[in-house]
Amino acid sequence: MSDLTIVDEKVGDVLVVVPTGRIDSATAKTLETDMLGRLSAGETNLVVDLEGVNYISSAGLRVILLAGKKAKASGGAIRLCGLQPTILEVFEISGFLRLFEVTPGRPEAIAAASA
């Protein structure tokens, strides 16, 4: 069973996206709709807190990459935080650690996004 919940929280001019659960082929569309919708609505600085994500597939990576490109095109950026060791390993192997700023926790990511 694939479950994914997403909570969006505004902190100053930064939008914190907090997905919880699995990001796989069945749930990636939900994340894509949320993130791309927020970017289309004018949000440019996003922090994605992945602390509650226990699995991410290539479909999930694709969504984050798409959102990152869209944010960059708008003059903004997506920062990632709270990656569990297994998720961090997936990002490392896929080369995503070179594409995104990654911080251990949400406060650091929000501070970087606000700077």
C-alpha positions in Angstrom: 0.0 0.0 0.0 1.4 3.4 -1.0 0.5 6.3 1.2 1.8 9.8 0.9 0.7 12.9 2.8 1.9 16.4 2.0 1.7 19.4 4.3 2.7 22.8 3.1 3.8 25.4 5.6 4.8 29.0 4.9 7.7 30.4 6.9 8.4 34.0 5.9 8.9 34.0 2.2 9.8 30.3 2.1 7.4 27.5 1.4 8.2 24.3 3.3 6.8 21.2 1.7 6.7 18.2 4.0 5.9 14.9 2.3 5.5 11.9 4.6 5.4 8.2 3.5 6.5 6.7 0.3 7.2 8.6 -2.9 6.9 6.0 -5.6 5.2 5.6 -9.0 1.8 5.5 -7.3 2.3 8.7 -5.2 4.8 10.8 -7.2 1.9 12.5 -9.2 0.5 13.8 -5.9 3.8 15.4 -5.0 4.2 16.7 -8.6 0.8 18.3 -8.5 1.5 20.0 -5.2 5.0 21.3 -5.9 4.5 22.4 -9.5 1.1 24.0 -8.5 2.9 26.0 -5.8 5.6 27.0 -8.2 3.0 28.0 -10.8 1.3 30.1 -8.1 4.4 32.2 -7.7 6.3 30.4 -4.9 10.0 30.4 -5.8 11.8 29.4 -2.6 10.9 25.9 -1.5 12.3 23.7 1.2 11.4 20.1 0.9 11.7 18.4 4.3 12.1 14.7 3.5 12.5 13.6 7.2 9.2 11.6 7.0 10.0 10.0 3.7 11.0 6.3 4.0 11.3 5.5 0.3 11.7 7.4 -2.9 11.7 5.9 -6.4 13.0 7.3 -9.7 9.5 8.7 -10.2 9.9 10.7 -7.0 13.4 11.9 -8.1 12.0 13.0 -11.4 9.4 15.2 -9.6 12.0 16.8 -7.5 14.2 17.4 -10.5 11.3 18.9 -12.5 10.3 21.2 -9.6 14.0 22.2 -9.2 14.2 23.2 -12.8 11.0 25.1 -12.6 12.1 27.0 -9.5 15.4 27.9 -11.0 13.7 29.2 -14.1 11.7 31.5 -11.9 14.8 32.8 -10.1 14.3 30.6 -7.1 15.6 27.3 -5.7 14.6 24.1 -4.0 16.5 23.1 -0.9 16.3 19.6 0.7 16.6 18.7 4.3 16.0 15.8 6.7 17.1 13.0 4.4 17.2 9.7 6.1 20.3 7.6 5.5 18.7 5.4 2.9 17.1 8.4 1.1 20.5 10.3 1.3 22.1 7.2 -0.4 19.6 7.3 -3.3 20.3 11.0 -3.8 24.0 10.4 -3.7 24.0 7.5 -6.2 21.7 9.4 -8.5 23.9 12.5 -8.5 21.2 14.7 -7.0 23.4 15.9 -4.1 25.3 17.9 -6.8 22.0 19.5 -8.1 20.4 20.5 -4.8 21.5 22.2 -1.6 21.0 19.7 1.2 21.0 20.6 4.9 20.6 18.3 7.9 17.6 20.1 9.3 14.7 22.4 8.5 16.0 25.5 10.3 19.3 25.5 8.3 17.4 25.0 5.0 14.9 27.8 5.8 17.9 30.1 6.8 19.6 29.3 3.5 16.4 29.9 1.5 15.8 33.2 3.2 19.3 34.5 2.6 
